[in-house]
Amino acid sequence: MDTPSPLAEGLVRRIEDAASELLGIPFQHLGRSRRGLDCVGVLVTVASEVGLSDYDIRTYSHRARGHELLGYFGAQMDHISMRDLSAGDVLVTRDEDEALPCHCGIVVRRPGGLGFIHAWARRRRVVESLLSEWLPWAVRAYRFRTDPEEVL
């Protein structure tokens, strides 16, 4: 796999800022507004707000499972290795009790390490966690495409 170029510093800051502005918004399955978001809604909202993509999907169940979810991400982002994961990238995980991918969020820089901003149904809102808490359940990492011709 060829690793895409790292995101430009200015774009990373815009992604981090846009994701941080969503903290505290209530969890809502298929939510795409400040009234409510789900984990995919966080990605869709951030990508739209920073001008990367207006792509959206709303055809998944409350417990989106399986590799179909990865196909949605692969349509808009480049798959990267876990060792190349950095701020501004997207991490797809499984839950502790799940074998298949079912959750996602955005990696952000914080003092002392990396964070993970995601809409978490268990917490009923958009939250920030330590990235290290989610890495044991990591399934795949993605980087937003910045070449408009590569975005559907």
KEDOFI-131604 format. One line per 4 residues: number of its first residue (from 1); their letters; for each residue x, y, z of N, C-alpha, C. Coordinates in Angstrom, 3 decimals, always signed. Layout:
N
NUM	A	X:Y:Z:X:Y:Z:X:Y:Z  ... $
***
This chain:
152
1	MDTP	+0.837:-1.165:+0.000:+0.000:+0.000:+0.000:+0.883:+1.230:+0.000  +0.631:+2.137:-0.923:+1.332:+3.410:-0.945:+0.680:+4.337:+0.071  +1.489:+4.914:+0.932:+0.953:+5.832:+1.931:+0.738:+7.194:+1.310  -0.485:+7.736:+1.421:-0.711:+9.083:+0.900:+0.098:+10.100:+1.696 $
5	SPLA	+0.369:+11.212:+1.108:+1.119:+12.269:+1.780:+0.389:+12.708:+3.036  +1.142:+13.118:+4.056:+0.489:+13.658:+5.249:-0.344:+14.882:+4.883  -1.358:+15.119:+5.663:-2.191:+16.299:+5.437:-1.402:+17.557:+5.779  -1.669:+18.622:+5.066:-1.018:+19.899:+5.334:-1.371:+20.367:+6.740 $
9	EGLV	-0.426:+21.010:+7.391:-0.613:+21.453:+8.776:-1.864:+22.307:+8.953  -2.096:+23.240:+8.039:-3.283:+24.089:+8.141:-4.568:+23.288:+8.069  -4.598:+22.265:+7.207:-5.778:+21.422:+7.085:-5.973:+20.595:+8.352  -4.896:+20.065:+8.905:-5.000:+19.301:+10.152:-5.617:+20.170:+11.250 $
13	RRIE	-5.148:+21.400:+11.368:-5.701:+22.301:+12.393:-7.189:+22.563:+12.154  -7.583:+22.737:+10.894:-9.005:+22.969:+10.590:-9.844:+21.737:+10.926  -9.320:+20.547:+10.631:-10.027:+19.306:+10.974:-10.161:+19.192:+12.489  -9.062:+19.428:+13.206:-9.095:+19.344:+14.672:-10.077:+20.360:+15.255 $
17	DAAS	-10.046:+21.586:+14.749:-10.953:+22.628:+15.247:-12.412:+22.264:+14.972  -12.692:+21.804:+13.760:-14.065:+21.440:+13.404:-14.554:+20.273:+14.261  -13.704:+19.287:+14.489:-14.083:+18.140:+15.320:-14.293:+18.579:+16.763  -13.419:+19.419:+17.278:-13.531:+19.884:+18.668:-14.809:+20.669:+18.907 $
21	ELLG	-15.259:+21.405:+17.898:-16.495:+22.181:+18.027:-17.717:+21.285:+18.197  -17.599:+20.010:+17.861:-18.731:+19.087:+17.958:-18.842:+18.430:+19.337  -17.833:+18.590:+20.169:-17.843:+17.957:+21.492:-19.094:+18.367:+22.267  -19.739:+17.374:+22.864:-20.924:+17.621:+23.674:-22.242:+17.507:+22.936 $
25	IPFQ	-22.201:+17.482:+21.604:-23.454:+17.332:+20.840:-24.044:+15.961:+21.154  -25.362:+15.877:+21.368:-25.980:+14.590:+21.706:-25.804:+13.540:+20.604  -25.741:+12.282:+21.029:-25.708:+11.172:+20.081:-27.101:+10.999:+19.487  -27.144:+10.860:+18.160:-28.394:+10.545:+17.459:-28.029:+9.700:+16.258 $
29	HLGR	-28.583:+8.486:+16.197:-28.326:+7.613:+15.049:-28.707:+8.328:+13.764  -27.812:+8.332:+12.797:-27.948:+9.001:+11.498:-27.999:+10.527:+11.620  -27.635:+11.060:+12.792:-27.657:+12.502:+12.991:-26.598:+13.213:+12.161  -26.983:+14.358:+11.618:-26.086:+15.141:+10.770:-26.191:+16.633:+11.070 $
33	SRRG	-26.508:+16.978:+12.322:-26.639:+18.387:+12.671:-26.171:+18.595:+14.110  -26.151:+19.819:+14.524:-25.741:+20.141:+15.902:-26.794:+19.698:+16.915  -27.941:+19.271:+16.443:-28.957:+18.706:+17.352:-28.634:+17.265:+17.690  -27.826:+16.604:+16.860:-27.467:+15.222:+17.117:-26.588:+14.652:+16.021 $
37	LDCV	-25.619:+13.830:+16.420:-24.680:+13.195:+15.490:-24.433:+11.756:+15.917  -24.121:+10.920:+14.940:-23.551:+9.618:+15.255:-22.093:+9.645:+14.813  -21.388:+8.524:+14.949:-19.942:+8.550:+14.662:-19.652:+8.885:+13.199  -20.445:+8.357:+12.275:-20.247:+8.697:+10.865:-20.625:+10.160:+10.635 $
41	GVLV	-21.636:+10.630:+11.335:-22.030:+12.030:+11.229:-20.921:+12.989:+11.622  -20.091:+12.601:+12.593:-18.941:+13.432:+12.959:-18.012:+13.572:+11.763  -17.703:+12.464:+11.094:-16.815:+12.504:+9.924:-17.428:+13.322:+8.793  -18.705:+13.070:+8.499:-19.390:+13.769:+7.415:-19.407:+15.277:+7.684 $
45	TVAS	-19.727:+15.652:+8.912:-19.811:+17.063:+9.279:-18.456:+17.745:+9.171  -17.424:+17.110:+9.713:-16.084:+17.706:+9.660:-15.611:+17.828:+8.219  -15.756:+16.766:+7.426:-15.307:+16.810:+6.027:-16.020:+17.916:+5.260  -17.300:+18.092:+5.511:-18.052:+19.147:+4.838:-17.604:+20.533:+5.308 $
49	EVGL	-17.447:+20.703:+6.608:-17.091:+22.014:+7.151:-15.713:+22.492:+6.713  -14.786:+21.568:+6.482:-13.446:+21.993:+6.056:-13.279:+21.927:+4.541  -14.354:+21.592:+3.830:-14.327:+21.624:+2.372:-13.687:+20.422:+1.706  -13.649:+19.285:+2.397:-13.046:+18.085:+1.806:-14.036:+17.262:+0.996 $
53	SDYD	-15.282:+17.177:+1.465:-16.255:+16.321:+0.804:-17.649:+16.616:+1.325  -18.634:+16.405:+0.469:-20.033:+16.463:+0.883:-20.670:+15.080:+0.833  -19.849:+14.059:+0.679:-20.323:+12.670:+0.614:-20.991:+12.284:+1.927  -22.081:+11.556:+1.827:-22.782:+11.093:+3.024:-23.402:+9.735:+2.747 $
57	IRTY	-23.541:+8.967:+3.795:-24.242:+7.683:+3.723:-25.242:+7.648:+4.869  -26.402:+7.085:+4.585:-27.424:+6.961:+5.629:-28.140:+5.625:+5.508  -27.426:+4.636:+5.011:-28.056:+3.339:+4.763:-27.522:+2.259:+5.691  -27.060:+2.639:+6.858:-26.540:+1.652:+7.800:-27.456:+1.553:+9.014 $
61	SHRA	-27.419:+0.380:+9.636:-28.252:+0.155:+10.809:-27.633:+0.827:+12.040  -28.369:+0.822:+13.116:-27.884:+1.438:+14.362:-26.551:+0.836:+14.788  -26.359:-0.423:+14.547:-25.084:-1.073:+14.843:-24.428:-1.434:+13.521  -23.915:-0.422:+12.829:-23.254:-0.654:+11.541:-22.148:-1.671:+11.739 $
65	RGHE	-22.215:-2.742:+10.986:-21.249:-3.813:+11.184:-20.680:-4.247:+9.840  -19.469:-4.697:+9.918:-18.911:-5.388:+8.794:-18.098:-4.544:+7.852  -17.685:-5.217:+6.823:-16.772:-4.599:+5.884:-17.475:-3.670:+4.910  -18.811:-3.688:+4.884:-19.551:-2.703:+4.090:-19.219:-1.299:+4.595 $
69	LLGY	-19.101:-1.156:+5.907:-18.735:+0.130:+6.501:-17.381:+0.593:+5.975  -16.437:-0.321:+5.874:-15.111:+0.033:+5.356:-15.181:+0.461:+3.895  -16.088:-0.130:+3.140:-16.262:+0.263:+1.745:-16.697:+1.708:+1.607  -17.582:+2.157:+2.516:-18.003:+3.556:+2.499:-16.811:+4.481:+2.718 $
73	FGAQ	-15.979:+4.135:+3.695:-14.824:+4.978:+3.991:-13.823:+4.955:+2.843  -13.597:+3.779:+2.273:-12.654:+3.643:+1.172:-13.076:+4.413:-0.067  -14.376:+4.694:-0.207:-14.859:+5.459:-1.355:-14.433:+6.927:-1.277  -14.122:+7.413:-0.085:-13.819:+8.827:+0.104:-12.448:+9.116:+0.696 $
77	MDHI	-11.816:+8.098:+1.247:-10.541:+8.301:+1.932:-9.552:+7.224:+1.506  -8.293:+7.476:+1.788:-7.252:+6.505:+1.476:-6.928:+5.679:+2.711  -6.880:+4.371:+2.521:-6.491:+3.461:+3.601:-5.010:+3.693:+3.911  -4.679:+3.817:+5.194:-3.288:+3.984:+5.617:-2.960:+2.939:+6.672 $
81	SMRD	-1.687:+2.694:+6.875:-1.303:+1.747:+7.915:-1.460:+2.400:+9.283  -1.637:+1.583:+10.294:-1.779:+2.096:+11.659:-0.534:+2.873:+12.087  +0.619:+2.467:+11.602:+1.853:+3.165:+12.020:+1.932:+4.574:+11.426  +1.146:+4.853:+10.365:+1.128:+6.185:+9.759:-0.006:+7.060:+10.298 $
85	LSAG	-0.812:+6.534:+11.201:-1.938:+7.272:+11.771:-1.445:+8.532:+12.472  -2.059:+9.667:+12.135:-1.658:+10.928:+12.758:-2.876:+11.852:+12.846  -2.671:+13.013:+13.420:-3.760:+13.974:+13.604:-4.431:+14.283:+12.274  -5.750:+14.354:+12.306:-6.540:+14.620:+11.109:-7.009:+13.360:+10.416 $
89	DVLV	-6.460:+12.208:+10.809:-6.844:+10.944:+10.190:-8.067:+10.343:+10.887  -8.605:+9.294:+10.290:-9.804:+8.624:+10.788:-9.434:+7.209:+11.227  -9.903:+6.848:+12.416:-9.698:+5.495:+12.921:-11.040:+4.782:+12.939  -11.068:+3.566:+12.396:-12.257:+2.725:+12.428:-11.975:+1.601:+13.420 $
93	TRDE	-12.929:+1.372:+14.319:-12.731:+0.375:+15.366:-13.903:-0.585:+15.430  -13.698:-1.573:+16.224:-14.789:-2.438:+16.661:-15.000:-2.122:+18.133  -16.115:-2.508:+18.683:-16.318:-2.372:+20.113:-15.676:-3.573:+20.811  -15.526:-3.469:+22.107:-14.923:-4.558:+22.882:-15.606:-5.888:+22.616 $
97	DEAL	-16.928:-5.862:+22.480:-17.697:-7.090:+22.336:-18.083:-7.404:+20.889  -17.479:-6.739:+19.941:-17.787:-6.945:+18.531:-16.548:-7.421:+17.784  -16.750:-8.242:+16.785:-15.625:-8.703:+15.974:-15.428:-7.863:+14.718  -16.500:-7.217:+14.262:-16.453:-6.485:+13.001:-16.440:-4.976:+13.241 $
101	PCHC	-15.961:-4.201:+12.268:-15.926:-2.744:+12.407:-17.322:-2.171:+12.621  -17.416:-1.235:+13.567:-18.733:-0.650:+13.844:-18.652:+0.776:+14.396  -17.461:+1.379:+14.444:-17.327:+2.691:+15.074:-16.173:+3.451:+14.408  -16.201:+4.788:+14.505:-15.144:+5.588:+13.894:-15.043:+6.938:+14.584 $
105	GIVV	-13.921:+7.595:+14.359:-13.709:+8.923:+14.901:-12.487:+9.567:+14.271  -12.197:+10.780:+14.711:-11.107:+11.573:+14.147:-9.989:+11.708:+15.169  -8.771:+11.504:+14.718:-7.586:+11.622:+15.564:-7.188:+13.095:+15.663  -6.932:+13.544:+16.885:-6.542:+14.936:+17.130:-5.333:+14.981:+18.049 $
109	RRPG	-4.562:+16.066:+17.951:-3.411:+16.268:+18.840:-3.874:+16.933:+20.120  -3.318:+16.479:+21.214:-3.577:+17.089:+22.511:-2.275:+17.093:+23.299  -2.145:+17.977:+24.260:-0.934:+17.946:+25.094:-0.767:+16.545:+25.698  +0.392:+15.993:+25.517:+0.660:+14.669:+26.068:+0.311:+13.507:+25.167 $
113	GLGF	-0.216:+13.766:+23.968:-0.509:+12.644:+23.090:-1.643:+12.924:+22.118  -2.189:+11.844:+21.581:-3.255:+11.947:+20.593:-4.601:+11.621:+21.229  -5.617:+12.330:+20.762:-6.981:+12.080:+21.198:-7.803:+11.504:+20.059  -9.035:+11.145:+20.377:-9.953:+10.492:+19.440:-11.333:+11.105:+19.679 $
117	IHAW	-11.809:+11.914:+18.726:-13.122:+12.548:+18.851:-14.134:+11.704:+18.089  -15.215:+11.322:+18.796:-16.191:+10.407:+18.225:-17.533:+10.573:+18.935  -18.601:+10.258:+18.233:-19.934:+10.238:+18.840:-20.136:+8.834:+19.391  -20.265:+8.750:+20.687:-20.304:+7.449:+21.354:-21.678:+7.227:+21.961 $
121	ARRR	-22.389:+6.223:+21.445:-23.739:+5.932:+21.919:-23.749:+5.649:+23.424  -22.728:+4.989:+23.925:-22.686:+4.669:+25.363:-22.606:+5.912:+26.237  -21.999:+6.958:+25.714:-21.908:+8.219:+26.459:-22.999:+9.206:+26.054  -23.735:+8.858:+24.994:-24.867:+9.651:+24.498:-24.487:+11.036:+24.007 $
125	RVVE	-23.238:+11.171:+23.535:-22.814:+12.487:+23.016:-21.474:+12.333:+22.284  -21.045:+13.420:+21.632:-19.720:+13.464:+21.018:-18.715:+13.708:+22.143  -17.707:+12.855:+22.203:-16.724:+12.905:+23.281:-15.312:+12.850:+22.714  -14.360:+13.155:+23.572:-12.959:+12.946:+23.231:-12.382:+11.940:+24.206 $
129	SLLS	-11.735:+10.937:+23.660:-11.072:+9.901:+24.444:-9.591:+9.927:+24.122  -8.805:+9.267:+24.936:-7.404:+9.056:+24.577:-7.367:+8.062:+23.426  -6.589:+8.360:+22.412:-6.482:+7.429:+21.282:-6.010:+6.060:+21.762  -5.120:+6.043:+22.712:-4.571:+4.774:+23.208:-5.648:+3.849:+23.778 $
133	EWLP	-6.754:+4.421:+24.253:-7.849:+3.604:+24.780:-8.582:+2.849:+23.681  -8.510:+3.327:+22.451:-9.232:+2.725:+21.334:-8.351:+1.884:+20.420  -7.049:+2.056:+20.497:-6.157:+1.306:+19.605:-6.284:-0.216:+19.731  -6.565:-0.772:+20.921:-6.724:-2.230:+20.968:-7.864:-2.759:+20.105 $
137	WAVR	-8.829:-1.902:+19.782:-9.968:-2.312:+18.965:-9.902:-1.750:+17.547  -8.772:-1.174:+17.185:-8.612:-0.581:+15.852:-8.699:-1.649:+14.768  -9.407:-1.312:+13.720:-9.562:-2.207:+12.571:-8.819:-1.659:+11.359  -8.946:-0.349:+11.136:-8.336:+0.254:+9.957:-8.223:+1.757:+10.168 $
141	AYRF	-7.285:+2.368:+9.457:-7.103:+3.826:+9.499:-7.217:+4.385:+8.091  -7.725:+5.614:+8.015:-7.917:+6.284:+6.732:-7.430:+7.728:+6.820  -7.075:+8.261:+5.665:-6.697:+9.668:+5.551:-7.600:+10.316:+4.518  -8.123:+11.495:+4.856:-8.966:+12.224:+3.906:-8.175:+12.518:+2.642 $
145	RTDP	-8.836:+12.408:+1.502:-8.230:+12.800:+0.228:-8.324:+14.304:+0.084  -7.264:+14.887:-0.422:-7.280:+16.339:-0.596:-7.295:+16.756:-2.054  -7.124:+15.832:-2.974:-7.199:+16.122:-4.396:-8.665:+16.028:-4.812  -9.308:+17.143:-5.169:-10.734:+17.106:-5.493:-11.083:+16.115:-6.589 $
149	EEVL	-10.180:+15.825:-7.500:-10.481:+14.878:-8.570:-10.567:+13.450:-8.061  -9.994:+13.173:-6.866:-10.050:+11.840:-6.304:-11.285:+11.633:-5.450  -12.035:+12.677:-5.141:-13.196:+12.596:-4.291:-14.438:+12.439:-5.159  -15.245:+11.446:-4.831:-16.467:+11.202:-5.614:-17.468:+12.313:-5.457 $
***
